[in-house]
Amino acid sequence: MNHILSRLILYSDLGHDSILRRLADLFHDWERQRSQERGWTIDKDVLVQKIHQQVKRLLDLATDCGFDENLWQCYLTWVLMTNENSFTRTCERTGAGDGSVNHFAEQDFALFRRLFHYDFSAIEADLDIDCFSTLCCYQAIPKRERTYNRDVSAQVRALRKQLDRARDGWEIFTIMTDYYRQYGYGVFAMNRAFRLQDPGRKPRLLPISNLDDTRLEDLLGYELQKTELRRNTEAFLAGRRANNVLLYGDAGTGKSTSVKALINEYYTRGLRMIELYKHQFGELSRLLGTIKNRNYRFIIFIDDLSFEENEVEYKFLKAVIEGGVETRPENVLIYATSNRRHLIRETWNDRQDMEHHGDIHRSDTMEEKLSLAARFGVCINYSAPTPREYHAIVRRLAERQGVEMDEQELMVQANAWEVRHGGFSGRTAQQFVDYLEGRGQ
């Protein structure tokens, strides 16, 4: 195995601690000992233990990513999908083209094909182990989707089958360059949404694997609001001019659900979402530097955005949206939700320096606070539903979730639930119907 890895050029940077590199070193130790006439000079049990450590790492990765059937090939597919090099970067941006680098890529893919069909029988017989035979014919324990990333699992397993059928390096070249052009490489290729890890020198994005499969049509009502959100997002994906969006209004009306639904609807068109919290605004500039050259469209999602009087983090956000020396990348938009239209808490003291000539917004303090909301070109209001709209939502949710109850009784209980649980809203209706379903109504 080591003699195969030593011939890699574009994909040679696998990482010293990668499973593949570690196994290659262990196989090299085994081959060297086997070739010596004087017999073994290292403990076989120690070698077996080290091999099993790497097998465990592979099993852990398979559990996290939902691998199945041939875990060895799934792992090699995952390596090809995540490796960053000059070739994968070019393929993501412009496709393979006709450059001389294709010659080296084809050679590397031919070497990966040899790894795909590697014969483990000799080392298993010599060390009396069967771990690799088991990995190559694996049956995973069925598990809920929330325990692994279904996007990664689906992509790896589908691509693995294509690569397994490839007859030579050129066929793998065609398969992988098509994949890179469509999806890119690395974590952005295999995941829809991310959150930012604690601040560091280079922002690290952690995939969010347990996303709800919510669509905009699942949100009842608010048709005009959803249409405006779609229009802006589709213009953004098409490379046309689009605006940052602020969704504001009453709690529980579906503002966050609407934004999250976008990633499920437009993921295959290159949309990715990064969830950002208020205390991370200082990292925005470095985050934008990380994603600005990728061939994706990013929505920076800020949920429940608002600031108290003594908080100044909004200044970071203002500078990034508009007004800073460095312009916001054309592949990034900011979508925020808030219960406040003007985002920053206002007090009567803010108006003490106003000129008493009619318009209170001539106050410097007021202008400072209102300027953040003004930087969102599209503002969409989600107001609380009327009692009639609330009843309609309850009826449709009950029908969708199979809750059987007399309609008059359903409305009576829905009204009683609304009084005890915070007023008319889609969230209140959903909680009520979930309650009924949980009771077995």
LINUR-V158619 format. One record per residue. N is the residue number from 1. RES is the residue in one small letter. SS is DSSP state (h for helix, s for strand, l for the rest). OMEGA is omega in whole degrees, -180 to 180 (none if undefined). D_CENTER is the distance of its C-alpha to the mean C-alpha in Angstrom with 2 decimals. Layout:
N_RES_SS_OMEGA_D_CENTER + N_RES_SS_OMEGA_D_CENTER
//
This chain:
1_m_l_-178_33.55 + 2_n_h_180_34.04 + 3_h_h_175_36.13 + 4_i_h_-179_33.29 + 5_l_h_-178_30.74 + 6_s_l_-179_33.44 + 7_r_l_179_33.64 + 8_l_l_179_30.02 + 9_i_l_-178_29.78 + 10_l_l_-177_26.47 + 11_y_l_-176_24.48 + 12_s_l_-178_26.84 + 13_d_l_-179_24.53 + 14_l_l_-176_23.03 + 15_g_l_-176_23.42 + 16_h_l_-177_26.58 + 17_d_l_179_24.96 + 18_s_l_180_22.96 + 19_i_h_-178_24.05 + 20_l_h_180_25.49 + 21_r_h_179_27.47 + 22_r_h_179_28.78 + 23_l_h_179_29.91 + 24_a_h_178_31.59 + 25_d_h_179_33.56 + 26_l_h_177_34.63 + 27_f_h_177_35.71 + 28_h_h_177_37.64 + 29_d_h_-180_39.46 + 30_w_h_-179_40.34 + 31_e_h_-180_41.65 + 32_r_h_179_43.70 + 33_q_h_-179_45.29 + 34_r_h_-177_46.01 + 35_s_h_-178_47.88 + 36_q_l_-177_50.15 + 37_e_l_-176_53.58 + 38_r_l_176_54.21 + 39_g_l_-174_51.43 + 40_w_l_175_48.49 + 41_t_l_175_48.41 + 42_i_l_-177_45.12 + 43_d_l_179_44.41 + 44_k_h_-179_42.81 + 45_d_h_178_41.41 + 46_v_h_179_39.60 + 47_l_h_178_38.12 + 48_v_h_179_37.04 + 49_q_h_-180_35.46 + 50_k_h_177_33.42 + 51_i_h_180_32.31 + 52_h_h_176_31.33 + 53_q_h_179_29.23 + 54_q_h_176_27.08 + 55_v_h_177_27.06 + 56_k_h_177_25.77 + 57_r_h_179_22.89 + 58_l_h_178_22.08 + 59_l_h_178_22.41 + 60_d_h_178_20.09 + 61_l_h_180_17.37 + 62_a_h_178_18.26 + 63_t_h_-180_17.93 + 64_d_h_-174_14.44 + 65_c_h_177_13.25 + 66_g_l_176_15.75 + 67_f_l_177_18.15 + 68_d_l_177_21.52 + 69_e_s_180_24.88 + 70_n_l_-174_25.17 + 71_l_h_178_23.05 + 72_w_h_178_24.67 + 73_q_h_176_23.68 + 74_c_h_180_20.12 + 75_y_h_179_19.93 + 76_l_h_176_21.52 + 77_t_h_179_19.17 + 78_w_h_177_16.18 + 79_v_h_179_18.24 + 80_l_h_-178_18.78 + 81_m_h_-173_15.16 + 82_t_h_-175_14.13 + 83_n_l_178_17.44 + 84_e_l_175_17.74 + 85_n_l_-176_21.23 + 86_s_h_-179_23.25 + 87_f_h_-179_23.18 + 88_t_h_178_19.42 + 89_r_h_180_19.06 + 90_t_h_-179_21.92 + 91_c_h_179_20.76 + 92_e_h_-175_17.43 + 93_r_h_-170_19.50 + 94_t_h_-174_22.68 + 95_g_l_-173_22.91 + 96_a_l_-177_25.34 + 97_g_l_-176_28.53 + 98_d_l_-177_31.91 + 99_g_l_179_31.90 + 100_s_l_-180_33.68 + 101_v_h_179_30.45 + 102_n_h_179_29.96 + 103_h_h_180_32.90 + 104_f_h_179_31.24 + 105_a_h_179_27.97 + 106_e_h_177_30.03 + 107_q_h_179_31.89 + 108_d_h_-179_28.78 + 109_f_h_176_27.48 + 110_a_h_177_30.96 + 111_l_h_176_30.70 + 112_f_h_177_27.40 + 113_r_h_176_29.23 + 114_r_h_177_31.89 + 115_l_h_179_29.39 + 116_f_h_-176_27.98 + 117_h_l_-178_31.52 + 118_y_l_-180_32.73 + 119_d_l_-178_35.80 + 120_f_l_-171_35.51 + 121_s_h_-176_38.84 + 122_a_h_-178_40.98 + 123_i_h_178_39.08 + 124_e_h_179_38.63 + 125_a_h_-177_42.36 + 126_d_h_-177_43.39 + 127_l_h_179_41.35 + 128_d_l_177_41.75 + 129_i_l_178_38.05 + 130_d_l_-174_36.01 + 131_c_h_-177_32.41 + 132_f_h_175_31.40 + 133_s_h_179_33.15 + 134_t_h_180_31.23 + 135_l_h_-176_27.84 + 136_c_h_176_28.75 + 137_c_l_-169_29.70 + 138_y_s_174_27.27 + 139_q_l_-176_26.81 + 140_a_l_175_23.88 + 141_i_l_178_24.58 + 142_p_l_-179_23.03 + 143_k_l_179_20.42 + 144_r_l_-177_18.41 + 145_e_h_-177_14.89 + 146_r_h_180_13.78 + 147_t_h_177_15.02 + 148_y_l_-179_12.67 + 149_n_l_-175_9.45 + 150_r_h_178_11.03 + 151_d_h_178_9.00 + 152_v_h_-179_9.99 + 153_s_h_-177_13.32 + 154_a_h_-178_14.17 + 155_q_h_-178_13.60 + 156_v_h_-175_15.46 + 157_r_h_179_18.21 + 158_a_h_-179_18.91 + 159_l_h_179_19.05 + 160_r_h_-179_21.12 + 161_k_h_177_23.71 + 162_q_h_-178_24.12 + 163_l_h_179_24.64 + 164_d_h_-179_27.03 + 165_r_h_-178_29.20 + 166_a_l_-176_29.36 + 167_r_l_-179_32.96 + 168_d_l_-178_32.66 + 169_g_h_-179_30.62 + 170_w_h_178_30.85 + 171_e_h_176_29.28 + 172_i_h_176_26.30 + 173_f_h_-179_26.25 + 174_t_h_-179_26.03 + 175_i_h_-174_23.25 + 176_m_h_179_21.03 + 177_t_h_174_21.79 + 178_d_h_179_20.94 + 179_y_h_-179_17.56 + 180_y_h_-179_16.92 + 181_r_h_-178_18.23 + 182_q_h_-172_16.11 + 183_y_h_-174_12.69 + 184_g_l_-178_13.39 + 185_y_l_174_13.07 + 186_g_l_-174_11.20 + 187_v_h_-180_7.67 + 188_f_h_-180_6.78 + 189_a_h_-170_8.87 + 190_m_h_-176_7.48 + 191_n_l_-178_3.75 + 192_r_l_-171_3.10 + 193_a_s_-175_2.37 + 194_f_s_168_4.31 + 195_r_s_-177_8.01 + 196_l_s_177_10.94 + 197_q_l_179_13.22 + 198_d_l_-175_16.92 + 199_p_l_177_18.58 + 200_g_l_-179_19.82 + 201_r_l_178_21.23 + 202_k_l_-178_18.02 + 203_p_l_179_14.86 + 204_r_l_-178_12.51 + 205_l_s_-180_8.78 + 206_l_s_-180_7.80 + 207_p_s_173_4.71 + 208_i_l_-171_5.24 + 209_s_l_-175_6.91 + 210_n_l_179_9.59 + 211_l_l_172_8.73 + 212_d_l_-179_12.08 + 213_d_l_-177_12.93 + 214_t_l_176_14.69 + 215_r_l_-179_16.23 + 216_l_h_179_18.40 + 217_e_h_177_21.47 + 218_d_h_177_20.84 + 219_l_l_-175_21.65 + 220_l_l_-179_25.42 + 221_g_l_176_27.33 + 222_y_l_-176_26.28 + 223_e_h_180_26.61 + 224_l_h_180_27.56 + 225_q_h_-180_24.65 + 226_k_h_178_22.11 + 227_t_h_179_24.03 + 228_e_h_179_23.89 + 229_l_h_177_20.13 + 230_r_h_-176_19.76 + 231_r_h_-179_22.38 + 232_n_h_-178_20.82 + 233_t_h_-180_17.32 + 234_e_h_174_19.02 + 235_a_h_178_21.26 + 236_f_h_-179_18.43 + 237_l_h_180_16.89 + 238_a_l_180_20.49 + 239_g_l_177_21.09 + 240_r_l_179_23.59 + 241_r_l_179_24.20 + 242_a_l_-174_21.94 + 243_n_l_165_22.00 + 244_n_l_-172_20.03 + 245_v_s_172_20.09 + 246_l_s_175_21.44 + 247_l_s_-175_21.53 + 248_y_s_178_24.36 + 249_g_s_-174_26.74 + 250_d_l_180_27.67 + 251_a_l_175_25.57 + 252_g_l_-176_24.13 + 253_t_l_175_24.36 + 254_g_l_-180_20.80 + 255_k_h_-179_19.52 + 256_s_h_179_16.17 + 257_t_h_-180_15.95 + 258_s_h_-179_16.63 + 259_v_h_-179_13.82 + 260_k_h_180_11.19 + 261_a_h_-179_12.97 + 262_l_h_-176_12.44 + 263_i_h_177_8.83 + 264_n_h_-177_10.41 + 265_e_h_-172_13.41 + 266_y_h_180_12.41 + 267_y_h_-177_9.35 + 268_t_h_177_12.17 + 269_r_h_174_13.77 + 270_g_l_179_11.33 + 271_l_s_175_9.67 + 272_r_s_-176_6.44 + 273_m_s_177_6.41 + 274_i_s_-180_7.32 + 275_e_s_-176_9.40 + 276_l_l_178_12.71 + 277_y_l_-173_15.82 + 278_k_h_-177_19.36 + 279_h_h_-179_20.48 + 280_q_h_-176_17.92 + 281_f_h_178_19.33 + 282_g_h_-180_21.45 + 283_e_h_-174_18.51 + 284_l_h_-177_17.57 + 285_s_h_179_19.82 + 286_r_h_177_18.56 + 287_l_h_179_14.90 + 288_l_h_176_16.07 + 289_g_h_180_18.06 + 290_t_h_-171_15.16 + 291_i_h_-172_13.24 + 292_k_l_-178_16.38 + 293_n_l_179_17.43 + 294_r_l_-176_14.37 + 295_n_l_178_14.82 + 296_y_l_172_11.97 + 297_r_s_-174_12.32 + 298_f_s_168_10.47 + 299_i_s_171_11.09 + 300_i_s_-174_11.73 + 301_f_s_179_11.97 + 302_i_s_-176_14.94 + 303_d_l_176_16.10 + 304_d_l_-176_19.81 + 305_l_l_174_20.92 + 306_s_l_-178_24.58 + 307_f_s_173_26.91 + 308_e_l_-172_30.16 + 309_e_l_-174_33.25 + 310_n_l_-178_33.06 + 311_e_l_-176_29.38 + 312_v_l_-179_28.90 + 313_e_l_-178_25.16 + 314_y_h_179_25.17 + 315_k_h_176_27.07 + 316_f_h_-178_24.07 + 317_l_h_178_22.11 + 318_k_h_-178_25.20 + 319_a_h_-178_25.66 + 320_v_h_-178_22.21 + 321_i_h_179_22.30 + 322_e_l_172_25.85 + 323_g_l_177_28.80 + 324_g_l_179_27.72 + 325_v_l_180_29.22 + 326_e_l_-178_25.97 + 327_t_l_176_24.60 + 328_r_l_180_21.05 + 329_p_l_-177_19.35 + 330_e_l_179_19.72 + 331_n_l_-179_16.08 + 332_v_s_169_15.01 + 333_l_s_178_15.90 + 334_i_s_175_15.98 + 335_y_s_-178_15.86 + 336_a_s_173_17.54 + 337_t_s_-180_19.23 + 338_s_s_171_22.53 + 339_n_l_-180_25.64 + 340_r_l_178_27.70 + 341_r_l_-176_28.49 + 342_h_l_167_29.44 + 343_l_l_-174_26.84 + 344_i_s_-177_29.38 + 345_r_l_179_32.10 + 346_e_l_176_35.46 + 347_t_l_178_38.88 + 348_w_h_177_42.41 + 349_n_h_179_42.98 + 350_d_h_-174_40.60 + 351_r_h_-175_43.24 + 352_q_l_-178_46.26 + 353_d_l_-178_46.37 + 354_m_l_174_46.17 + 355_e_l_-174_49.03 + 356_h_l_179_50.78 + 357_h_l_174_50.84 + 358_g_l_-171_48.60 + 359_d_l_-178_44.98 + 360_i_h_-177_43.39 + 361_h_h_173_40.46 + 362_r_h_176_42.91 + 363_s_l_179_42.32 + 364_d_h_-179_40.56 + 365_t_h_179_38.66 + 366_m_h_179_37.51 + 367_e_h_179_36.46 + 368_e_h_-176_34.36 + 369_k_h_-179_32.49 + 370_l_h_-174_32.15 + 371_s_h_179_30.94 + 372_l_h_180_27.30 + 373_a_h_-179_27.04 + 374_a_h_-179_28.92 + 375_r_l_174_26.19 + 376_f_l_-175_24.00 + 377_g_l_179_25.51 + 378_v_s_177_24.51 + 379_c_s_-175_25.27 + 380_i_s_-177_24.90 + 381_n_s_174_26.90 + 382_y_s_-179_26.05 + 383_s_l_-180_29.39 + 384_a_l_180_30.40 + 385_p_l_173_31.75 + 386_t_l_176_35.48 + 387_p_h_179_37.10 + 388_r_h_179_37.52 + 389_e_h_177_33.86 + 390_y_h_179_32.90 + 391_h_h_179_35.22 + 392_a_h_178_33.81 + 393_i_h_179_30.25 + 394_v_h_-179_31.68 + 395_r_h_-178_33.58 + 396_r_h_177_30.68 + 397_l_h_179_28.37 + 398_a_h_178_31.30 + 399_e_h_-179_31.91 + 400_r_h_-175_28.29 + 401_q_l_174_28.16 + 402_g_l_177_31.70 + 403_v_l_-178_33.47 + 404_e_l_180_37.17 + 405_m_l_175_39.37 + 406_d_l_-173_42.18 + 407_e_h_-180_40.84 + 408_q_h_178_43.28 + 409_e_h_178_42.45 + 410_l_h_-179_38.72 + 411_m_h_179_39.28 + 412_v_h_-179_41.52 + 413_q_h_178_39.02 + 414_a_h_178_36.17 + 415_n_h_179_38.38 + 416_a_h_178_39.24 + 417_w_h_-179_35.59 + 418_e_h_-180_34.80 + 419_v_h_-177_37.69 + 420_r_h_-170_36.47 + 421_h_l_163_32.73 + 422_g_l_172_32.41 + 423_g_l_-178_33.46 + 424_f_l_174_32.38 + 425_s_l_176_28.66 + 426_g_h_179_26.18 + 427_r_h_179_24.78 + 428_t_h_179_28.38 + 429_a_h_-180_28.96 + 430_q_h_179_25.92 + 431_q_h_179_27.00 + 432_f_h_-179_30.53 + 433_v_h_175_29.75 + 434_d_h_178_27.57 + 435_y_h_179_30.64 + 436_l_h_180_32.93 + 437_e_h_178_30.86 + 438_g_h_178_30.76 + 439_r_l_-179_34.53 + 440_g_l_180_34.88 + 441_q_l_none_36.31
//
